[in-house]
């Protein structure tokens, strides 16, 4: 299987948000049931950003100009599926990985430890968490589960104006350039193809009708410097882990031969005795905390209770 990509053509998008609904339905992501849970913001965009239960949203950006005085620059907020994926590099648990056959970046919730390093590393601010609701990372997985069965991603299947396409990455890039050239010929001089080279090449290729910034995309995205730091720290933490394991092994070895003896207190003689051997462990000191608990005795070299047998 060759590398795959989703193509998003903003010039064809009607902002119906059917892709948002399809994503939620396929991935079983709930919407708020609270009254006014998504309060009015004066924008058609809802919600205002990605969150723990929203992996994909269509953004509404108003640009001054056009025949009616305003230009709608719709955008697509979701994982860009970078070739040089910072989230994959920084994940300490292997929960975020690259699907080798398609190049898409997938998530295994069962491995996620909730460290949120991926959120810090991502130049697109995509991975999200939410306290009390979802303690693991939430982001678009590219619907790899569908692709492996010969299906398209859920968002693509519902797009009526064909603003979303899916196929081989090389083919999507070629189509994108054709569309950008067409738009420029129609007078949209800022039209550009986004995703061909950014972050080593994205697997979401976009035709941005009014330019990168107008559609809310990141110009010249770069991985957070924290990614490089984690790579430096990995050998150090590896050494520290090895030392810790070795120390625990040594403690286990030293502990071999030790056992716990049950103790009993004789109020008549005020002696503490070993129930196992009958030996007097403590003489005439009265009943104390040690007399009513298990007493750790040394069984190396024939010693018990600190005295030779």
Secondary structure, DSSP 4 states (H G I P E B T S, - for coil): ---EEEEEETTT-----HHHHHHHHHHT-PPP-STTSS---SSS-SSSS-BTTBS-EEEEEEEE-STTSEEEEEEEES---BTT-HHHHH-SSS-EEE-TTT--EEE-GGG-----HHHHH-TT---EEETTTEEEEE---TTHHHHTTT---HHHHT-TT--EEEEEHHHHHHHHHHHHHHHHHTT-TT-EEESSSGGG-BSEEEEETT-TGGGTPPTT----THHHHHHHHHHHHHHHHHHHHHHHHHHHHHHTT-EEE-EEEETTTTEEEETTT--EEE-S----TTTTS-EEE--STTEETTEE-
